[in-house]
Amino acid sequence: MSLVKNFRMLSRYNIRINRQLLSCCEQLSTQALTKESHSFFPNVISYWNHLLFGDLILLKRLAANNLAGFTVTDFDVFPEPVSPQDIYHQELTDIRALREQVDQVIVEFFTCLTDDECARLMSYTSTEGELINKCVADVCQHLFNHQSHHRGQLTCILSQLGIDYGCMDLPMLVPEGSGQ
């Protein structure tokens, strides 16, 4: 399997699992969504905002390197990612709207990305001001790993709040696999 086909499969997983988990969160009261979680981020709303931060900053870094036909101006309609603690929205309905827009961009980006581009080196500046040089494929993989890591933390909180978030298995959510 090519890296691009794998990333395309993961982008489909991303959009489907985000919808599933957002639907679970919509069962919660505002009080539960903002309740101190005693975890990495203070509450459910903060987790959703951080997931958006990670996706936006990584997508902008990729676009700044002229990949998949994207440029940084393609992201002018989105909030500017500055800090891992960024809060873009407090209301879950607003988070869902932004999440769906970002997820669609992720799908479009990986639809256009090529295996040759995955092999290229790219540069970006970290949030701490450090110049980083990485293989494009490594940054793309980090985008998906970052999502999975924090969604795992989020599902732990949902479990503690009594929410059954359902099956999260890749083969179940993307039964078509990487063949597309």
N, C-alpha and C positions, 0 to 999 in steps of 0.2 A: 504494500500500500504506500502511496506517496504521502509526503507530509501534508500537502495541500488537501488531499482527500480526507485525511485524518482531521485537519483543522475545520474543514467544511462540516464533517460529522459532529465535531464538538460545538460548532456554532449552532447547529440545529438542536443539539442537546441543551445548550445554554438558553435558547429562547423558550424551549418547552419546560425546562425545570424552573426557570424564573416565573413563568405563568403559573405553574403548579404551586410554587411556594408563595407567590403573591396571593393566590386564591386562599391559601391556608391563613395567611396573615390577615386577610379581609374578614375572617371570622372573629378576630380579636377586637376588643374595645380600644379606644384611644389610650385609656389608662394602661392596658396590657402592652400596647405597642411602645409606650414611653417609659414603662416600668424599668427600674435599674436591674440589669441582668447579671451584674457581678461577673462579667466576662470581659473579653478583649475590648469590645465596644460597649457603651453604657446601656443600649437598648436596641430593640428590633429596628426602629427607624434609622438609627445610626449605622446598623449593618447594611441596610439597603443603600444608604447614601455612600458608604465606603465602597460597596461593590460598583456603584456608578463612578466614583472617583477613579478606581483602578482601571476600569474599562476605558474611560475617557482619556486618562493620561497616557495609557499604553497605545490606544488608537491614534492619538495625536502624535505621539513619538514615531509610530510607524508611518503615518501620513507625511510627517516632516521629512522623511527619507524617500519620498516619492515612490511609494509602493502601491501596487494594485490600482494605479490610476487615481489615488486619493491625494489630496493636498490638505494642509492645515486649514485652509479657508472652508473646506467641507464641514468643519466643526464649529464654524462661527455661530451656528444656531444653538449650540449647546453651552452649558455653563463652563467656565474656565476652571479646570482642575488645578488647585493650588496646594492643598494639604490633605493628607490621609484622613483628617478629621472634618473635611468639608461637609457642610449640610446644605444640600440643594433644595430639599423640600422636607416639610414636617408632616404633611398629610400623605397617607398611603395612596390616595387616588392620583395625586400629582406625581408621586414616585413611580407609580405604574405607568403613567403616560410617558414620562421621560425614559423609563426602563425599556418600554416597547420601542421607542425611537432608537435608542442606543443598540438594542438587540438586533434591530433591522439593519443598522449600519454594520454591525459585526458580520452578519450573514452576507451582506453585499461585499464587504472588504474581502472576506475569505472566498467568495465566489470569483473575485477578480485576481486574487493573489496567485502567483505561479510558483512552481517548484524552483525555477531558476532564481526568483526573488528570495525564496526561503534560504538559499545558500549564501546570499550576499551578507556583507557586514553593514551594520548601521551604527549611527552615533546619536546620543541624546544626553541631556543634562539631567541628573537625578534631582529629586526635590531638595536634596542637601547641597546642590551645586556642583556635584562631581561629574566630570565628563566620562561617559560610559560608551564603550565600543562592544557590540554584541552581534552575534549572528541573528539574522531576522527570525529564523525558525525558533531560536531560544526565547526571543521576546514574545513571539506568538504563543509558544507553549506556556510561558509565564502568565499570559493573559488568562488562559483557561485554568491553570493551576491555582491562580489567585482566586478566581471565582469559586472553584471547588472548595478550597480551604475555608473561605469565609461562609459559604453556604453550609458547610459542615458545622461550623460554630452556630449558625442561625438555626439549623435543625435541632441542635441540642437544646437551645432556648425554647423552641416550639414544643419539643417533647416535655420540657419542664412546665410549660403552660397548658399541657394536656391536649395539644394539637397533633393529630395523626397526619403527617405530611405525605404519606404514601410511598410508593416505590420510587427510588431515585436511580435505579440501575440503568446504565447506558444502553444495554441491548433491549431493554423494555421501552425506553423513551425514544430511542432511535432504531427501531427494528430494521429499517432499511440499511443500517450500517454505513460504511464508508464507500459503498459502491457508486454513489452519485457524484 
